[in-house]
């Protein structure tokens, strides 16, 4: 089932564009014209697979950083090591 959807809402600036890609990833932007809003939506949908790969790579990098912090003992008393 596709999660792809969009909502265009007129506003003082032009249009508020809310869009979801096939993976359910959400974005909200503002565009001046209906045509530029439509172009943004189509571009967002077209880049869904690329965005998914980027998100997965970021997720993997963050997990690796957490693992390194745990191995070096930085995450003893609290998860974020800010105290």
The 8 nearest C-alpha neighbors of each residue, nearest first, counted from 0:
[[1, 2, 21, 3, 22, 23, 20, 4],
 [2, 0, 21, 3, 22, 20, 23, 4],
 [1, 3, 21, 23, 22, 4, 20, 0],
 [4, 2, 20, 21, 19, 1, 23, 5],
 [3, 5, 19, 18, 2, 20, 6, 21],
 [6, 4, 18, 17, 19, 7, 3, 16],
 [5, 7, 17, 16, 8, 18, 4, 15],
 [8, 6, 16, 15, 14, 17, 9, 5],
 [7, 9, 15, 14, 10, 6, 16, 17],
 [10, 8, 14, 13, 15, 7, 11, 12],
 [9, 11, 13, 14, 12, 8, 15, 29],
 [12, 10, 13, 9, 14, 15, 31, 29],
 [13, 11, 10, 31, 14, 29, 30, 9],
 [14, 12, 31, 10, 11, 9, 30, 32],
 [15, 13, 9, 30, 10, 8, 29, 16],
 [14, 16, 29, 8, 7, 28, 9, 10],
 [17, 15, 7, 28, 27, 29, 6, 14],
 [16, 18, 27, 6, 5, 26, 7, 15],
 [17, 19, 5, 26, 25, 4, 16, 6],
 [20, 18, 25, 3, 4, 24, 23, 5],
 [19, 21, 3, 23, 44, 22, 24, 47],
 [20, 22, 3, 2, 1, 23, 19, 47],
 [23, 21, 20, 24, 2, 47, 3, 1],
 [22, 24, 2, 20, 19, 21, 25, 3],
 [25, 23, 19, 20, 22, 26, 21, 18],
 [26, 24, 19, 18, 23, 20, 27, 17],
 [25, 27, 18, 17, 19, 28, 24, 16],
 [26, 28, 17, 16, 18, 25, 29, 15],
 [29, 27, 16, 15, 30, 17, 26, 14],
 [28, 30, 15, 14, 16, 31, 13, 27],
 [29, 31, 14, 36, 32, 13, 35, 15],
 [32, 30, 13, 14, 12, 29, 35, 33],
 [33, 31, 35, 34, 30, 13, 36, 14],
 [32, 34, 36, 35, 37, 14, 31, 30],
 [35, 33, 37, 36, 32, 38, 39, 31],
 [34, 36, 38, 32, 37, 33, 39, 30],
 [37, 35, 33, 39, 34, 38, 30, 32],
 [36, 38, 34, 40, 39, 35, 33, 41],
 [37, 39, 35, 41, 36, 40, 42, 34],
 [38, 40, 36, 42, 37, 41, 43, 35],
 [41, 39, 43, 37, 42, 38, 44, 36],
 [40, 42, 44, 38, 43, 39, 45, 37],
 [43, 41, 45, 39, 44, 40, 38, 46],
 [44, 42, 40, 46, 41, 45, 39, 47],
 [43, 45, 41, 47, 20, 42, 46, 40],
 [44, 46, 42, 43, 47, 41, 48, 49],
 [45, 47, 49, 43, 44, 48, 50, 42],
 [48, 46, 50, 44, 49, 45, 20, 51],
 [49, 47, 51, 50, 46, 52, 45, 44],
 [48, 50, 52, 46, 51, 47, 53, 45],
 [51, 49, 53, 47, 48, 52, 46, 54],
 [50, 52, 48, 54, 49, 53, 47, 55],
 [53, 51, 55, 49, 50, 54, 56, 48],
 [52, 54, 50, 56, 51, 55, 57, 49],
 [55, 53, 51, 57, 56, 52, 58, 50],
 [54, 56, 58, 52, 57, 53, 51, 59],
 [57, 55, 59, 53, 58, 54, 52, 60],
 [58, 56, 60, 54, 59, 55, 61, 53],
 [57, 59, 55, 61, 56, 60, 54, 62],
 [58, 60, 56, 62, 57, 61, 55, 63],
 [61, 59, 57, 63, 62, 58, 56, 64],
 [60, 62, 64, 58, 63, 59, 57, 65],
 [61, 63, 65, 59, 64, 60, 66, 58],
 [62, 64, 66, 60, 61, 65, 59, 67],
 [65, 63, 61, 67, 66, 62, 68, 60],
 [64, 66, 68, 62, 63, 67, 69, 61],
 [65, 67, 63, 69, 64, 68, 62, 70],
 [68, 66, 70, 64, 69, 65, 63, 71],
 [69, 67, 65, 73, 71, 66, 70, 72],
 [68, 70, 72, 66, 67, 74, 71, 73],
 [71, 69, 67, 72, 68, 66, 73, 65],
 [72, 70, 68, 69, 73, 67, 74, 66],
 [73, 71, 69, 70, 74, 75, 68, 67],
 [72, 74, 68, 71, 75, 69, 80, 70],
 [75, 73, 78, 69, 72, 80, 77, 76],
 [74, 76, 77, 73, 72, 78, 69, 80],
 [77, 75, 74, 78, 80, 82, 73, 79],
 [76, 78, 80, 79, 74, 75, 82, 81],
 [77, 79, 74, 80, 76, 75, 81, 73],
 [78, 80, 81, 77, 74, 82, 73, 76],
 [81, 79, 77, 82, 78, 74, 73, 76],
 [82, 80, 79, 77, 78, 74, 76, 73],
 [81, 80, 77, 79, 76, 78, 74, 75]]
